[in-house]
């Protein structure tokens, strides 16, 4: 006989059905107990009330196997305990089986208090003790049934703990997926901001220069500037497409990548592009092509940084230069790369303060790196300074092939 609670089909989140083996074992248990109940009842000539009590308890157990409603499962478990306990003594403890199964179901359920199974066991014990006293059954019989009831409580509590652990694991998995999704969206938002701040901001400057050159009659220079602006727009479009694809849940499955075929081709411009893997010299050249002034110091190759730290430094530097063009147009900007022991400090300073979402994006990028990386941005005297601190990796990065 089996002590399956039959609660697997009704107490699991989402109403998921139990395994086929568990259902079969439960049915076998019901059939076996019913067979011996009928056989012993005929042999011992049970009174009518015992037949009624046994039939109700076994019917509740059988009905429980097909229920998918948690409340119905709990009600049938209570019926098995209360009604079945009345027939334990006259059936020589045969009906103790559905009683224990009901206790297991109550104790294992995560929708009722943890003490529910204990209370059910006490109720059953009281009923059995009263019945044993009426017919003068030996106390050892009551003690034996009490041991069975305690076993049911322990089995139910064990199942309850397993279910709680499974529920917690599912919730943790959902929370992790949600956190990953939010992180992906945050990164996509930063990328889109970079496109707006760098590509579109630079495009405005280029078009302003084209207009000024045309008014001055310098058509050749205006043509070159227009070509640079077209390339900058194409790069910005590719970056925007990449950021949008990052928000799609199926981007990894479909293998979608930013498509540059729709953008018109143009001669290479000094501005950085995704395909050419931008570096600090390219960002400096782009800033100068937009009419900005940059004073550089140190090794701009960032060869000692790994890919993650290098990308974070490049993104923050690009944002700092974009801020300088917007808030301090034509003013000199200083860019310093300082090797300090096992770390590299990159400092960008311009005469006026800057603000907006770009600073938030910078800090978020560095927050995703290890604890040794950090960034600070704020006013220092008459300058706005962006200072980055990143650890040096043991493996040198190929700048051209990074």
Steps between C-alpha positions, in 0.01 A plus 500: 500500500612858438494808719491743210316814605350559159578872545746522214228582250343775702765670707766572245503855356321532171298180555762278334397132503691245705719236340331198348677269745372696801144486368523126437634432850220704655236308304659170599488608863129589481415169329703291745351659811150479354548129420612410853229721652229313311654159565549557872160668531329193359704262712455698823143607422560873557198702608344738249657812644851355447415432135380860463806647672738289295320577175513875565870498591596287198278706269668820617840341434393388151345836410817673616700326226313682225479846656694794360360755743706566813200582718321181398811297575523648847130431568532135396811468719304628800219252426751213482644595839179571691281224356771240458614533862154385618547167322861429602413293809221280355706427184813404695688813378429437129341843462808653660651505148264766354531693827879514467471590129270789592744623767785485249295704255417768757854521636654512151270774371668840476165679494410424864693568825785263580322378813195377310630144473587490870149614596349238269716230659388604849134495395546154353678378813219625723237324288698177499558516875132556568404208276758276662370592848140422407578148376776441759790464256852474647696826533774355284261523205461873554876543535557315175253716313658810657835395353335474157349847538839646596651333194238668283586841649871447437447387140272795432745747652781358285288541186409852606866597532578354157216699344601821677857456375375440146276809518791709628724371221237594240457846651876551507525394138224745402668777697832428332337504157328828581825652627681385186225647282513831684880504469473435126248781463722732701796421276284553191384835640862606553589394146209697356605802706853466362356504148301814569781675684790409272367423154213748479687768693797463270270497200356837600851646528598360162192639330557838662853494361368402155261795503777739604736367232238530227429859601874568475516338155730218613310227315774233512531519879122504531480185287753324723311606810174373349663162429623485860150584622349224288744245639428620852125461439552146364703404807234647728229303319696176544549571870129574545404176326737303721348657813146426383586139418643463851149558638351214302465177691562289193805691376734225610290228342461672167857623483388847394783750474501866407464536126709772339386421149217751516737783582677676214869442472745782523871559530640426841470785745715575797210413732494154662294216356387168649662301224841659552494446878534860625791594721613815678698637203189460280283679755754781522513526120119509484484775762752707309312443174195651667701814572603410856841535663657210690826498692609137552754356740616142548453179306157504334513138385360354827684182408522380862122489550270210426205535265238577765701775673619640170144526362385673819783754478432566131126546560557738791764696307273531198221628725736747671618636165139529380411693816797729442383574145149579619583699811840645415514530119839610372660484847809284555454153651776304673521121477758328721583130525715425803645159585508473879644166613243230429232743382435758230343841567324677212401864563294723269457867598325792330441860619125479569285267704292236329202299607212288379451129447851450366656512846253241625588275208872535574453397862278206402761369259771504765265355763472188283877447513700352788558679829836637385342724235337833575407837355449844649353806327452851631617862509857562605590870517395640160494166321271203476710185548419140417755269666506125431699239691530147356723207596762367262459145375783249483432426134568780256227573249568529129379853434447449130317168538321560828 
